[in-house]
């Protein structure tokens, strides 16, 4: 099998898995259907790994044209893939983490009657996600972009018998559609202005200075608006916490590791265009920092184990956008990768806890789970230490890099990001201690059911924990090692140079201070969580505001949704039923009435018919004669 | 020498055709018997045919005459259909008087 066929098989295998499961899932036994999907993805992962050798060192990457899609006299759009270093990293994350989550779902969804359908959707999601990152032009990416949105909708509402899940699914879909509008406008603008949608050509034009700042700003702002929808940034982030209504593996795969990072991928993919628009970059920077901070504050007081993780995902995505906004594109990808590992790990750990607690998600009713769930506890601890940036785990390096980059750009933004890091440590440790330490606070019934999860769940946990621990070596900072592997690996794909540089002294300070701060926070949060105060209801003004997520959902509801509903009601009541229906009814009524009147002329007497026919012909002839 | 028919001037043919056509129209309008009306229709048709042939000869073009052949064939077919309709009318109403045909209405 040649390299091209191998590259083609990567997205094709999950598609085959989807086809088998969606059409024959009901007939196949559960274990067969789910294993077909899982093996398809593992094989796909194998293919990705085998592509690292030939493509990793190839500066131009691999271009793969499958066929011409459509063309006009001035633009040719082909259905083609492009695999370069950036794509390789994304492919590895998607298929690698995806395989582990498929494996995990074997255990997690074991009792579900629609298990095969679930795996079909998962496979379809992976297919679209692969399409998104493989596409060599914006339109192929857009198919994937829409496809993952669809799968996200299907999977959030997978347990469709509960109405809240359906609402959450619709919310995610609709908010994503709002963002998609921005992406679409960017696509149209690019097509009109550049006559091409190929990333390589657009980047080339941008790099060659052929694009004016105004045009670049307009396109990049539209793209970023699309990214805020998919990657849950202000103002379109509210769907992600609600999306936790889906099964936990879905939250891990779609709403933590892969789909929500599509926005980052898109921005990094068009990095040459973005650096032409400093206004957009500054906006991205500010939005990223603001999102990171606000989501972290909301995360402080959430009591649903998955909601805390959801807000931390929003916050970490904010970190990535802050990195992009600071011009540190490969740092964003670095954090994207480490985040995929540790956030998937945390979600899967949370899923294991929920599984053991017979569906309970409120951390106030957990506690003392260390003994019953030793593997889950240990891996969750590693995940927590990773996300808060404890050395030497992965996020210590990736977050540190982003903080340093932010510092070189703006001291204020650095301050807010550092504050976010502190808040991250607080809410994650609170989550960890409330869940695992002290004594059990659930019902006796739940206590008797506590059990460690099966191997299909614990094996992915352990593997992800290892990845979270060691993936940091891919991007060791300058002060530790003079070779930043990830930056130099990505250099051919991301043509833009990372700008910011900070002194070694500052880096050492940053590391030292963060370690000391983390240890202090660790001790304080631990003490606080063992006290009574942690579980008490706080009715202070700020506590209430945070509990209610700053009333942003309510504000959107009353400002946009309600007004929209009012407009719809008006158009339905007045425009539709009065104007449109009225017009149509009038036309039919007129026809009916005139018909009833005119039909009397038809007397039925054949003689009269003949006479009128002759008279008619004579009239015609006379008219013709006269009009000569 | 010129054949006898071609010695007659075009005007005569036109007048004759008009007369025949008028006879046909009058017959259609005043007669009650459906068969007679039918015959009158045929008369009008043949008045037109005559006109076509006359003009065709006048212009030394075979087109009009060819056309007339086709009209005749069509007319034959039409007569077959028309007579069939008349037979059916007679069978149903025991009459071919068009004043008794009052059913062709809403």
Interface residues (C-beta under 8 A of the other chain):
Chain A: X599 X602 X603 X604 X605 X606 X607 X609 X610 X611 X614
Chain B: X25 X28 X29 X32 X37 X98 X99 X101 X102 X103 X104 X105 X106
